[in-house]
Amino acid sequence: MRKAIIILLALLAIAPVFAQGAAEKETTTVTVWSSAQGSNQTVFDEIAQTFNDTIGKEKGINFEAVYQGKASDVLTKVNAASGTDSLPDIAMMDATAATDMNSSEYLVTVDKLGIDTSDIIDCAIASYSSEKGLLGLPFNASALLYYYNKTLYDAAGVTAPRTLDDMVQVAKKTGKLNADGSFEVAAFVGVPATFELSTFIGAQNGLSYLVNNRNGHDARPTEVLFGKEGTYAAFLEKWKAVYDTGYMNAISSGTTAEFTSGRAAALLASSSNLASIIKAVAGEFEVGVAAVPMVNEQATGGTVISGGALFSFTDSAAVKTVLEYLISPEVQAKWSEATGYVPVTTTAYETEQYKAFLSENPQYQVALDSLLNSNAGLANVWVPSAYSIYYSFQANIVDVLKEAKTIPAAVDEMVATIEAAFEAYASQN
């Protein structure tokens, strides 16, 4: 009996130790659905692991990064999971998700989470703000860039075009055809879509919008502006002039491979592709980057910020901690250096590490300058059926280039397409 009592007392004495140990092992998992592509996902995974090894270990938070495909795939999965236990705590999506997120009853705005956004660049805040507040926390910000084969340009005695008129002249000197008329080197490869048109149209007259209500940010868009204001027609006229040189390869897929292989001298792409493009070229030629050519001399608005943001569906201290970590200057600098995305926090620009990086890699400075020197009113377009409209624009532009449609007919078609999307969305919401 005495022995049993001694054992019982010993167990009672160490019970608090076990209880404390169990509490220390309890963790809160914050699930983040990621849309980072390729090597960018590897970097995002490393960022998550660093959090888990440091802040997460200290505060009992596990940052679980789960790749879910492209931004469009993530949006589809978020919409399907809404109202269920499968909805993630955070999802990385782009501006095409904004219309759905603005009407989602499950979204937790950045304002509600109480995150300090005073260090985030103005254009990034404007990009994801609506009448409901800041919908998503800017994270993977980027700018559209004009990538070009600088080695070829130097040999041809040309520089990156400042306007689309300049692009006509550059195309004539950098494009080359085989005897059968196929491209040996296309002067340019690609077909613009909503992403590019937000800049080509948005920059016109200092500031223009595709649709009303500040491209849908201030309220649900109800009117297409680019038709009556002539901004889409102005772009099409200049873009067709480039195509008519005979040196534009108007394809919508495989464009990056055409450029990195040397089969195309230039393309338009996000700054988020910068690191991967330089790596793919592997020193075969020097990669040059420049601001997007202006449609005309009056198109002084600059470049629309693109990329994506982190949309939250859980209101908790753990979610707030993960989000604050992701916009910290150290993480933003690492993300930028490894990918080409632009840091969303101004404090990242002040770190000695990032200053040294920009000094050694001046190509990365171009996207940053493009955004900071642009009209603060520029905003990406929020429209229903965003992905469908994206492809409609591409098909519409190709029809003009190949003279299957006149420019006025093409403009009318796109206005009608977007207005139909407005009507369909209004009838369902």
C-alpha positions as CSV (number, residue, x, y, z in Angstrom):
1,M,0.0,0.0,0.0
2,R,2.8,2.4,0.9
3,K,4.5,1.6,-2.4
4,A,1.3,2.4,-4.3
5,I,0.9,5.7,-2.6
6,I,4.5,6.7,-3.3
7,I,4.0,5.9,-7.0
8,L,0.8,7.9,-7.1
9,L,2.4,10.9,-5.6
10,A,5.3,10.7,-8.1
11,L,2.8,10.6,-11.0
12,L,0.9,13.6,-9.6
13,A,4.2,15.5,-9.2
14,I,5.1,15.1,-12.9
15,A,1.6,15.5,-14.3
16,P,2.0,19.3,-14.7
17,V,5.2,18.6,-16.7
18,F,3.3,16.3,-19.1
19,A,0.5,18.8,-19.3
20,Q,2.8,21.6,-20.1
21,G,4.6,19.5,-22.7
22,A,1.3,18.7,-24.4
23,A,0.3,22.3,-24.5
24,E,3.6,23.3,-26.1
25,K,3.1,20.7,-28.8
26,E,-0.3,22.0,-29.8
27,T,-0.2,24.0,-33.0
28,T,-2.6,25.9,-35.2
29,T,-2.3,25.1,-38.9
30,V,-2.8,27.9,-41.3
31,T,-3.5,26.5,-44.8
32,V,-2.5,28.6,-47.8
33,W,-3.6,27.6,-51.2
34,S,-0.9,28.8,-53.6
35,S,-1.0,29.6,-57.3
36,A,2.7,30.2,-57.6
37,Q,4.1,28.5,-60.7
38,G,7.1,26.3,-61.2
39,S,10.3,27.6,-59.5
40,N,8.2,30.3,-57.8
41,Q,6.3,27.6,-55.8
42,T,9.7,26.3,-54.6
43,V,10.5,29.7,-53.3
44,F,7.1,30.0,-51.6
45,D,7.6,26.6,-50.0
46,E,11.0,27.8,-48.7
47,I,9.4,30.9,-47.2
48,A,6.8,28.8,-45.5
49,Q,9.4,26.5,-44.1
50,T,11.5,29.4,-42.7
51,F,8.3,30.6,-40.9
52,N,7.7,27.2,-39.4
53,D,11.3,27.0,-38.2
54,T,11.2,30.4,-36.6
55,I,8.0,32.4,-35.8
56,G,5.8,29.3,-36.2
57,K,7.9,27.3,-33.8
58,E,7.8,30.1,-31.3
59,K,4.1,30.8,-31.5
60,G,2.8,27.3,-32.3
61,I,1.6,28.0,-35.9
62,N,2.2,25.7,-38.8
63,F,2.2,27.5,-42.2
64,E,1.0,24.8,-44.7
65,A,1.5,25.9,-48.3
66,V,-0.5,23.8,-50.8
67,Y,-0.1,24.3,-54.5
68,Q,-3.5,24.3,-56.2
69,G,-2.7,25.2,-59.8
70,K,-3.0,28.5,-61.7
71,A,-4.8,31.4,-60.2
72,S,-7.9,30.5,-62.2
73,D,-7.8,27.0,-60.7
74,V,-7.5,28.4,-57.2
75,L,-10.5,30.6,-57.7
76,T,-12.6,27.6,-59.0
77,K,-11.6,25.6,-56.0
78,V,-12.3,28.4,-53.6
79,N,-15.8,28.9,-55.0
80,A,-16.5,25.2,-54.8
81,A,-15.3,25.0,-51.2
82,S,-17.1,28.1,-50.0
83,G,-19.4,27.3,-47.1
84,T,-17.6,24.0,-46.4
85,D,-14.8,22.9,-44.1
86,S,-12.6,22.5,-47.2
87,L,-12.2,26.3,-47.6
88,P,-8.5,27.3,-46.9
89,D,-7.5,29.9,-44.4
90,I,-5.8,31.9,-47.2
91,A,-5.8,31.7,-51.0
92,M,-3.3,33.3,-53.4
93,M,-5.3,34.6,-56.4
94,D,-5.0,37.4,-58.9
95,A,-7.3,40.3,-59.8
96,T,-9.6,38.2,-61.9
97,A,-10.9,36.7,-58.6
98,A,-11.8,40.2,-57.2
99,T,-15.4,40.2,-58.5
100,D,-16.2,36.9,-56.8
101,M,-14.3,37.9,-53.6
102,N,-16.1,41.2,-53.5
103,S,-19.4,39.4,-53.2
104,S,-18.3,36.5,-51.1
105,E,-19.9,36.2,-47.7
106,Y,-16.9,34.1,-46.5
107,L,-14.1,36.6,-47.3
108,V,-12.4,38.3,-44.3
109,T,-11.1,41.6,-45.4
110,V,-7.7,42.9,-44.5
111,D,-9.3,45.7,-42.6
112,K,-11.1,43.2,-40.4
113,L,-7.9,41.3,-39.6
114,G,-6.4,44.6,-38.5
115,I,-3.2,44.4,-40.5
116,D,-1.1,47.5,-40.8
117,T,-0.8,48.3,-44.5
118,S,0.9,51.7,-44.2
119,D,4.1,50.5,-45.8
120,I,2.5,48.9,-48.8
121,I,2.8,50.8,-52.1
122,D,-0.2,52.8,-53.0
123,C,-0.9,51.2,-56.4
124,A,-1.0,47.8,-54.7
125,I,-3.5,48.9,-52.2
126,A,-5.7,50.5,-54.9
127,S,-5.4,47.3,-57.0
128,Y,-7.4,45.3,-54.4
129,S,-9.6,47.9,-52.8
130,S,-13.3,48.1,-53.3
131,E,-16.2,49.8,-51.6
132,K,-15.9,47.0,-49.0
133,G,-12.3,47.8,-48.1
134,L,-9.1,46.0,-48.9
135,L,-10.2,42.6,-50.2
136,G,-6.8,40.9,-50.3
137,L,-3.4,41.6,-48.9
138,P,-1.0,42.4,-51.8
139,F,1.8,39.9,-52.0
140,N,3.0,38.9,-55.4
141,A,3.0,42.3,-57.2
142,S,4.3,42.6,-60.7
143,A,4.4,44.8,-63.7
144,L,4.1,44.0,-67.4
145,L,7.4,44.3,-69.1
146,Y,8.8,44.4,-72.7
147,Y,11.4,41.6,-72.8
148,Y,13.8,41.7,-75.7
149,N,17.0,40.0,-77.0
150,K,19.5,42.8,-76.2
151,T,22.3,41.0,-78.1
152,L,20.2,41.0,-81.3
153,Y,19.0,44.6,-80.7
154,D,22.5,45.8,-80.2
155,A,23.7,44.1,-83.4
156,A,20.7,45.6,-85.3
157,G,21.5,49.1,-83.9
158,V,18.1,49.5,-82.2
159,T,16.9,50.0,-78.6
160,A,13.7,49.0,-76.9
161,P,10.7,50.8,-78.5
162,R,9.2,53.7,-76.5
163,T,5.9,53.7,-78.5
164,L,4.1,51.3,-80.8
165,D,5.2,53.4,-83.8
166,D,8.7,52.8,-82.7
167,M,7.9,49.1,-82.4
168,V,7.0,49.1,-86.1
169,Q,10.5,50.3,-87.0
170,V,12.2,47.9,-84.6
171,A,10.3,45.0,-86.0
172,K,11.6,45.7,-89.5
173,K,15.2,45.5,-88.2
174,T,14.9,42.6,-85.9
175,G,12.6,40.2,-87.7
176,K,13.8,37.6,-90.2
177,L,11.9,35.2,-92.4
178,N,12.9,31.9,-94.0
179,A,12.7,31.4,-97.7
180,D,9.3,29.8,-97.3
181,G,7.9,32.8,-95.4
182,S,8.1,31.1,-92.0
183,F,9.7,32.9,-89.1
184,E,13.4,32.4,-88.6
185,V,13.2,35.1,-85.9
186,A,9.9,36.8,-85.2
187,A,10.4,40.4,-84.1
188,F,7.6,39.9,-81.6
189,V,5.6,37.0,-80.3
190,G,2.2,37.0,-78.5
191,V,-1.3,38.2,-78.5
192,P,-2.5,40.7,-75.9
193,A,-5.4,39.9,-73.6
194,T,-7.0,41.7,-70.6
195,F,-3.7,41.7,-68.7
196,E,-1.9,43.7,-71.4
197,L,-4.9,45.8,-72.4
198,S,-5.3,47.1,-68.8
199,T,-2.0,48.9,-69.5
200,F,-2.4,49.7,-73.2
201,I,-5.8,51.2,-72.6
202,G,-5.3,52.4,-69.1
203,A,-2.3,54.5,-69.9
204,Q,-4.0,56.4,-72.7
205,N,-4.8,60.1,-72.1
206,G,-2.9,59.9,-68.8
207,L,-5.6,57.6,-67.3
208,S,-8.4,55.6,-68.9
209,Y,-10.5,52.7,-67.9
210,L,-12.0,49.7,-69.8
211,V,-15.2,49.9,-67.8
212,N,-16.9,52.4,-65.4
213,N,-16.7,52.7,-61.6
214,R,-12.9,52.8,-61.8
215,N,-12.6,49.5,-63.7
216,G,-15.2,48.0,-61.3
217,H,-13.3,48.8,-58.0
218,D,-15.8,51.4,-56.7
219,A,-18.9,49.5,-57.5
220,R,-20.1,46.7,-59.9
221,P,-19.3,47.9,-63.5
222,T,-22.3,48.6,-65.6
223,E,-20.8,50.2,-68.7
224,V,-18.0,49.6,-71.1
225,L,-15.9,52.7,-71.7
226,F,-13.3,51.7,-74.2
227,G,-15.8,51.7,-77.1
228,K,-17.2,55.2,-76.8
229,E,-13.8,56.6,-75.7
230,G,-12.0,55.1,-78.7
231,T,-9.1,53.7,-76.6
232,Y,-9.4,50.1,-77.8
233,A,-9.7,51.2,-81.4
234,A,-6.6,53.4,-80.9
235,F,-4.7,50.4,-79.7
236,L,-5.9,48.0,-82.4
237,E,-4.8,50.5,-85.1
238,K,-1.3,50.7,-83.8
239,W,-1.0,47.0,-83.0
240,K,-2.1,46.0,-86.5
241,A,0.6,48.3,-88.0
242,V,3.2,46.2,-86.1
243,Y,1.6,43.0,-87.4
244,D,1.6,44.3,-90.9
245,T,5.4,44.5,-91.0
246,G,5.2,40.7,-91.4
247,Y,7.4,40.0,-88.4
248,M,4.8,39.5,-85.6
249,N,4.1,35.9,-84.6
250,A,0.5,36.2,-83.3
251,I,0.3,33.1,-81.2
252,S,-1.1,32.9,-77.7
253,S,0.7,29.9,-76.2
254,G,4.4,28.8,-76.0
255,T,5.5,32.5,-76.3
256,T,8.1,32.3,-73.6
257,A,9.8,29.3,-75.2
258,E,9.9,31.1,-78.5
259,F,11.7,34.0,-76.9
260,T,14.1,32.0,-74.7
261,S,15.1,29.8,-77.7
262,G,15.9,32.9,-79.8
263,R,13.1,32.3,-82.2
264,A,11.5,35.5,-81.2
265,A,13.2,38.8,-80.5
266,A,10.7,40.2,-78.0
267,L,7.5,39.5,-76.0
268,L,5.4,41.1,-73.3
269,A,5.3,39.2,-70.0
270,S,5.0,39.8,-66.3
271,S,8.0,40.8,-64.3
272,S,7.3,37.6,-62.3
273,N,8.8,35.7,-65.2
274,L,12.1,37.6,-65.1
275,A,14.2,35.1,-63.0
276,S,12.9,32.1,-64.9
277,I,13.4,33.7,-68.3
278,I,17.0,34.6,-67.5
279,K,17.6,31.1,-66.3
280,A,16.1,29.5,-69.4
281,V,18.2,31.7,-71.7
282,A,21.3,30.3,-69.9
283,G,23.6,33.0,-71.3
284,E,22.8,32.4,-74.9
285,F,22.0,36.1,-75.3
286,E,21.6,39.0,-73.0
287,V,18.0,39.6,-71.8
288,G,16.8,43.2,-71.9
289,V,13.7,44.5,-70.2
290,A,11.9,47.8,-70.7
291,A,8.7,49.5,-69.9
292,V,5.6,48.6,-72.1
293,P,5.6,50.7,-75.3
294,M,3.0,53.5,-75.3
295,V,0.1,53.3,-77.7
296,N,0.8,57.0,-78.6
297,E,2.4,60.1,-77.2
298,Q,-0.7,60.8,-75.1
299,A,-0.5,57.4,-73.4
300,T,1.4,58.7,-70.4
301,G,-0.3,56.8,-67.6
302,G,2.3,54.1,-67.1
303,T,1.7,50.5,-66.2
304,V,-1.1,48.8,-64.3
305,I,0.1,46.7,-61.3
306,S,-0.6,43.0,-61.7
307,G,0.3,39.9,-59.9
308,G,-1.9,38.7,-57.0
309,A,-2.9,39.0,-53.4
310,L,-3.7,36.8,-50.4
311,F,-7.4,36.5,-49.7
312,S,-8.4,35.3,-46.2
313,F,-11.3,33.2,-45.1
314,T,-10.4,32.8,-41.4
315,D,-10.4,35.6,-38.8
316,S,-7.7,34.6,-36.4
317,A,-4.5,35.7,-34.8
318,A,-2.6,32.9,-36.5
319,V,-3.8,34.0,-40.0
320,K,-2.8,37.6,-39.2
321,T,0.6,36.4,-38.1
322,V,1.2,34.5,-41.3
323,L,0.1,37.4,-43.4
324,E,2.2,39.9,-41.6
325,Y,5.2,37.6,-42.1
326,L,4.6,37.5,-45.8
327,I,4.7,41.2,-46.2
328,S,7.7,41.7,-44.0
329,P,10.7,43.4,-45.7
330,E,12.9,40.4,-45.5
331,V,10.3,38.0,-47.1
332,Q,9.4,40.5,-49.8
333,A,13.0,41.1,-50.7
334,K,13.7,37.3,-50.9
335,W,10.5,36.8,-53.0
336,S,11.5,39.6,-55.4
337,E,15.1,38.4,-55.8
338,A,14.1,34.9,-56.5
339,T,11.2,35.6,-58.9
340,G,11.0,39.1,-60.3
341,Y,7.9,40.1,-58.4
342,V,8.1,43.7,-57.1
343,P,8.2,44.1,-53.2
344,V,4.9,45.4,-52.0
345,T,6.4,47.0,-48.9
346,T,8.5,50.1,-49.2
347,T,10.6,49.0,-46.3
348,A,12.0,46.2,-48.5
349,Y,13.6,48.7,-50.8
350,E,15.5,50.2,-47.9
351,T,17.3,47.0,-46.8
352,E,21.0,46.9,-47.7
353,Q,20.5,43.4,-49.1
354,Y,17.9,44.5,-51.6
355,K,19.8,47.7,-52.6
356,A,22.9,45.5,-53.3
357,F,20.7,43.1,-55.3
358,L,19.3,45.8,-57.5
359,S,22.7,47.3,-58.1
360,E,23.9,43.9,-59.4
361,N,20.7,43.1,-61.3
362,P,19.5,46.3,-62.9
363,Q,16.8,44.5,-64.9
364,Y,14.8,44.1,-61.7
365,Q,14.7,47.8,-61.2
366,V,12.6,48.3,-64.4
367,A,9.4,46.8,-63.0
368,L,9.8,48.8,-59.8
369,D,10.3,52.1,-61.6
370,S,7.4,51.3,-64.0
371,L,5.0,50.9,-61.1
372,L,6.3,53.8,-58.9
373,N,6.2,56.2,-61.8
374,S,2.7,55.3,-63.0
375,N,-0.5,57.1,-62.4
376,A,-1.8,56.1,-59.0
377,G,-5.3,55.9,-60.4
378,L,-4.5,53.0,-62.8
379,A,-6.3,49.8,-61.7
380,N,-6.7,46.4,-63.2
381,V,-10.1,45.6,-64.5
382,W,-12.7,43.7,-62.4
383,V,-15.4,42.1,-64.6
384,P,-17.5,39.0,-64.3
385,S,-16.5,36.0,-66.5
386,A,-13.0,37.5,-66.4
387,Y,-11.2,34.4,-67.8
388,S,-13.7,34.0,-70.6
389,I,-13.3,37.7,-71.5
390,Y,-9.5,37.3,-71.4
391,Y,-9.7,34.8,-74.2
392,S,-12.3,36.7,-76.1
393,F,-10.0,39.7,-76.3
394,Q,-7.3,37.5,-77.8
395,A,-9.6,36.0,-80.4
396,N,-10.9,39.5,-81.2
397,I,-7.4,40.9,-81.7
398,V,-6.4,38.0,-84.0
399,D,-9.5,38.6,-86.1
400,V,-8.4,42.2,-86.6
401,L,-4.8,41.2,-87.4
402,K,-5.9,38.7,-90.0
403,E,-8.6,41.1,-91.4
404,A,-11.5,38.8,-90.5
405,K,-13.0,41.8,-88.8
406,T,-12.7,45.5,-89.2
407,I,-11.6,47.5,-86.2
408,P,-15.0,49.1,-85.6
409,A,-16.7,45.7,-85.8
410,A,-14.2,44.2,-83.4
411,V,-14.7,47.0,-80.9
412,D,-18.5,46.5,-81.1
413,E,-18.1,42.8,-80.6
414,M,-16.0,43.2,-77.4
415,V,-18.4,45.8,-76.0
416,A,-21.3,43.4,-76.6
417,T,-19.4,40.5,-75.0
418,I,-18.6,42.4,-71.8
419,E,-22.1,43.9,-71.5
420,A,-23.6,40.4,-71.8
421,A,-21.4,39.3,-69.0
422,F,-22.7,42.3,-66.9
423,E,-26.3,41.3,-67.6
424,A,-25.7,37.6,-66.8
425,Y,-23.9,38.4,-63.5
426,A,-26.6,40.8,-62.5
427,S,-29.4,38.3,-63.1
428,Q,-27.6,35.7,-60.9
429,N,-26.7,38.0,-58.0
